[in-house]
């Protein structure tokens, strides 16, 4: 398929979660601790406030929003100033993505920032030297309407002078992407620059990555399991199971990987207790039935054999770690299902349920570095989840955002500067 055939002439990008992301979550977690807030309390105080919506719709000014937060959290003027600085301290612009947008703009594609945010967002982008990546700025704080309301998309399309079918919209929020697709735009759920390049290529928009140069001094490689060494279920697989179980579309991923599962991954809830909860949600007879369902659901052979072969080939030349957000019994399952012994195939195995910390918390990567006895710049970290990759970059690790085996193994080989398979 060619760019001409798809008639793509304009690219629309979200800001928060796409152009700018929280690479390092530690400053906000420190705020939680210092203010005696529960985990995630600082974020909820900002983004969970009804006044944040007012700010994004331009009903109040930014200083009014922060004064209200100071009252809610009992902060002095000086404390509020420190709160604001520390709250945004871990956020960074994705400079590589911005450079790609600039490159596509130089090739004749129109580029639009379509963002839910305060009215001065475009001014702040200019202050950061990033405004030159975009032809137009459509910001909810100026428009008085926000995504996923179709009206703001229609205004953005009109401003760029393009029809919906000529536009690609990139956002990290599924509801916003769905709303764009419903209007006839090509919606892309943003999961990182590496998958975005491939998705644009499928639309006939050339977005090649700059070839990775070999780095020196690498002594260790840190692998993720789910999504890297083992593939993940696709949408059609979930849909089949949801039909079998009588669930609404999209409900099964939430049940399997939502808040309750994260408690399992942190070791706060035992697997059997999770199975009892899941049985109730799925209308099964009890924990044994839920466990049988999970074994069948995850029973497919999704092992990325070429990735495992590369890891085994590299073992000895480098120290290897497997760092996995998982349940406590993962090591037993991997041995049973795939014949993988995490204690012999890797020098270090770190399971979130056993350590009480999960990615993207940098502490779990710091633990891996400590056990590997290497510095961040001496390690490569491979993960498929963008927040985890961002956290690795914030620590100073070399990172590979895993998309699919051939593409990502080639990137790893370039980074190491030598073949990674026999």
N, C-alpha and C positions, 0 to 999 in steps of 0.2 A: 504493500500500500504506500502511495506517495503522499507527500505533503499537499501537492496540488489536488489529488483526488479527495482528500479529506477536507479541503478548503480551510485549513487552519491558518488563520492570519493573526490571531491574537492569543496571548497567554495571560491569564489572571492568577495572581498569587495572594494567598493569605499572608499575614505577618506573624503573629504569635503562634509558635509551634511549627512554623515553616521557616520564614526568613530569620526570625529570632527565636531561640529556644533556651531552656534552662539546661545548660551543659553540666553545671555543677550544683547538685541539690543541697550541698552541705551548708551554705550560708542560711538558707531558710530553716533547715533542721536545727541549726544553732539558735536561731531566733525562737523556735518552738521551746527549746530547752531553757533559754534565758528568761523567757516570759511565762514559763510554767504552762505552756499550751500543749495539748495532745499532739501527737504526730500529725503533721499536715495542717495544724491550727492556723499558722500564719497565712498559708495559701487560702484557706477557707475564709479567713477574716477579710482578705482582699477580694478574691474572685467570687466568693460565695455570698458577698454582701449584695443586698438589693440595690445599694447605691452604686455598685460597679456597673450594673445595667444602666442606671441613670447617667453615669459618666460616659458609657459607650454610646448612648443615644443623644448626648449633648445637652441633657437636661440640667446638669450641674457642671461646675468647673473642677479641675483636678485638685486645686487647693481645698475646695469644699469637701471633696471625697476624703482627703487625708485627714482633715480636721475631724470629720466624723469618726474615722477609724481610731484616731487618738483618744477620743472620748470613750469609744467602746472598749479599748484595751488599756485605758487609764495611763496614757503616755504623756510625758511632758513634751514641751516643744523640742528640746534637745533629743529626747528619746525618740520622738517621731522622725526627726531628721536622720537619726542613726537607723531606725527601722527601715525607712525608704531606701537608704543606701545599701543596707545589707540584704533587703528583700530582692533587689535587682542584681546583686553582686555576681550571682552565678549565671546570669543570662548573657548570651553572646549572639552576635550576628553570624550567620553561616556565610562566610566570605566566599567559599567555593561556589555555593549556590548563587550568590549575587553575581559572581563573575560569569557563571553560565547564563544568567538572565541578560547580562550586558552583551554577551556574545550573540545570543539569539536576537536581541534587539538590533544589533549592528547588521544582522543578516536580513532585516526588513520586517521582522515580526513585531507587532505592537505589544507592549507589556504594561500591565495594569496591576496596581496594588489594590486589592479589594479586602478591606479589613474591618472587623469589629474593633473599635478602639476609640480612645479620646480624640477630640477634635484636632489636637496639635500633632498627631502622629506623623504626618508628612513633614512638618517642620523638624521634628526630632530626627527623622531619617536624613534630612538635609544636614543637620548638625553632625550626624555620624558619617557623612560622606557617602551615603548609599542611595540618595534620591535619583542619581543619574541612571539607575537601572530601570527606571519606569517612565513611561510616557504620561500616565494618568494615575491619580490617587483618588480612590473612592473610599471614604472612611465614615463609618456609621455615626461617629460623633459630630460630623458635619452634615450628614444626610438626615439624621433623625429617624433612621430606620436601619435595622441590622439583619445580618444573615441569621437564619435561613429564609427570611421574608423575601419572596420573589422580587419585590419592588427594587431592592438595592442592586440585585443582579441586572435587572432591566435598565436601571440608571447607568450602571457601569458599562453595559453593552452599548447603550446609546452614546455615551461619552466617547467610547473608542470607535464608534461607527461600524460595528460588526454585528452580524447575525449570530444567534446562539450556536448554530452548527459550525461556525467559523472559529469558535473559541474553545480553549482548554482552561479549565478551572482547577487549581491545586490548593487543597486545604487539608488540615490534619483532623478535622471534625467531620465524621461520617454524615451527620444530618445536613451540614452545609454542602457537602459534595452531592448528596442525593437531591437537594433542592436545585442545584445547578443542572444536574442531569435531567431533572423533570422539565426544565426549561428548554432542553435541547443542546446544552453545552456538553462537551466531553469532560466528565468529572474524574479527577484523579485523587484518590485518598493518599495523602503524603505520608510515606513511611521512611523517607530519607532520600538523599541525593542519588545514591547508587541505584535503587529501584526506579526512581524518577527518570533517570537517563534511559533506562531500558523501555519504560512506558512511552516516553516521547519518541524513541526510535520506532516503536511499533506504529506510531501515528505518522511516520515519515519525517519526523523532525530530528535532524542530526544533532545529537548532544553528547559527543564522545568525551570520555574522561581523559584527562592528561595522563599519559603513561606514568605509572609509579616508578620512581627511581629507587634503586637499592639503598638501604640504610646500613650503616656499619654498627657493629657492637651489639647486635641482637643475640641474646643468650637464651631466651625463653619464649614460648608461644602459649597463649591462654585460649582455650577453646570453650565455646558454649556447647550445650548438647542439643536441646530442642530447637529446631530451625536451622541448625548447622550440621551436626553429625547425624541428626535424624530430621527428616522432612516433617512438615506440619500438614494437618488435614486442610483441604481446600474447601471453598464455599459449597460445591456440589456434594461433597461428602457430608458436611454438616446438614445440608438440606435434606438428604436422604434419611439421615437419622432423625431429624426433626419431624419428618413425615411419619416415620415409624413410631415415634414417641408421642405424637399428637401435640407438638410444641409449635409456638409461633415462630416465624422466620427470625433468625438472629438470637433466639432465646438460649439455645444450647451453649454457644461460646460463653455467654454471661454466666450460666450455671457452672460450667466446667472451670472457668478461669477468672471468675469474679472475686469479690471480697473474701468469700469463705475459703476459696482455694489459696489466696494469698496468705491467709492465716496458717494454712497447712505448710506452705513454703517457708514460713517463718518459724515453724516448729511449735506454734501456739495451739494448734488443733491436731489431734492424732488422725491418721488416715481413716481408722475405723469410725471415728465420730463424724468425719466429713462424709463418709459413705452413708451413714445413717441420715444425715441431713439431706444428701443428694437423693436418697431413696424417697424421702418425703416429697421432694420437689418434682420427681419424675413419676410418682405414683407407683413405685416398686414395692415389693413385699418387705424389704428390709435391707440392712447393710450388705448381706451376702449377695443379694440380687443386684445391688448397686455396684459392688465389686466385680461381679460377673459382667455387667454392662461395660464397665471401664476396661476390663481385659479384652472384651470383644471390640470395643471402640478403638482402642490403641493397639489392637492385635495385628494391624497391617504391617507389611514389611516396608517401612519408609526409610530404612537405613541408607544414608548416603555413603555407599561403600567406597567411592573414590576419595571422599574426605577422610574416612577412617584409614584407608590405605596410605594417604599422605601423612596423617598423624603418625602412623606406625613407622613410616619411612624416615620421618624427621626425628623420631625418638632416638636419643643418643647424641645426635649432633646438637640438639637443643634440649633444654629441660621443658617438659610439657605439663600443663595444668588443665584440668577440666573443672570449670566453675559453673555450676548449674543451679538455677532456681527450680527446686524439686521437692518431692516428698521424701520422708526419711528412708524409705525402702527402695529408692531408685537404683542403688547399686545391685540389689538382688534381681530386680526386673530386667536390667540391661544384660546381666549375665544369662538369665533365662531366655529372654527374647532374641538377643543378638549375639550372644557368646562374647560380649565385651566385658572384660574385667577391668574396672576403672582403676584398680590398684596396681595392675601390671602394665596396662597400656599407657598410663600417665604417671608422672612423678608425683603429682599433687592432685588430689580430688577434694573439692570443696562443695558441699551440699548445703544450700541455704537453710534447710530444715534442721540441720545439725549445728549450724553456726548462729542461727537466730538473726541473720541479716541477709537481705536479698538484693540482687541488682535491680535498679541502677544505683543503689547505695554504694558510693566509692569504697566504703569500709571493706566490702567483700573482695574487691580487687586489690586493695592494700594488703589484705590477709594473704591473698594468692602470691603477691610479690614478696611478702615476707617469707613464706614457706618455700618459694622458689629461690630465695636469696639473690634477687636481682633488683635493680633500680627500674623505674618506669620506662626510661628511654632504652632499656635493654630488653624490652618485652613487646611482643605483638599480641593484640587482643582481637579475636574474631567472634562477632556476635551478629545476629540478625535483627535485634531490636534496637531501634534508633536511640532511645534514652540510654541504653546500656553503652552503646558506642560513644555517645556524647560524653558520658561519665568517664569512659576510658580516655578519651581525648583530653578532658579536663585534668586528669591525673598526669598526663604526659606520655601515655602509652602510644605506640604506633597502632593504628586500628585498621581493620578490614571490615566493612559493613557487608555481611554475607547476604547475597541475593539468590544465587543458585550455584551449584558446584563448579561448573566449567568456568564461569565468569570470575567467581571469587577466588578459586584456586589459582587462576592465572594472575590475579592481583597479588595474592600472597607470594607467588613465585617471583614476581617482579620486585616486591618489597624485600625479599630475602636475597635476591640476586643469583638464584640458582634453581635448577629443577627440584620439584618437591615430590616426585614419584619415580620409582625405579624404572 
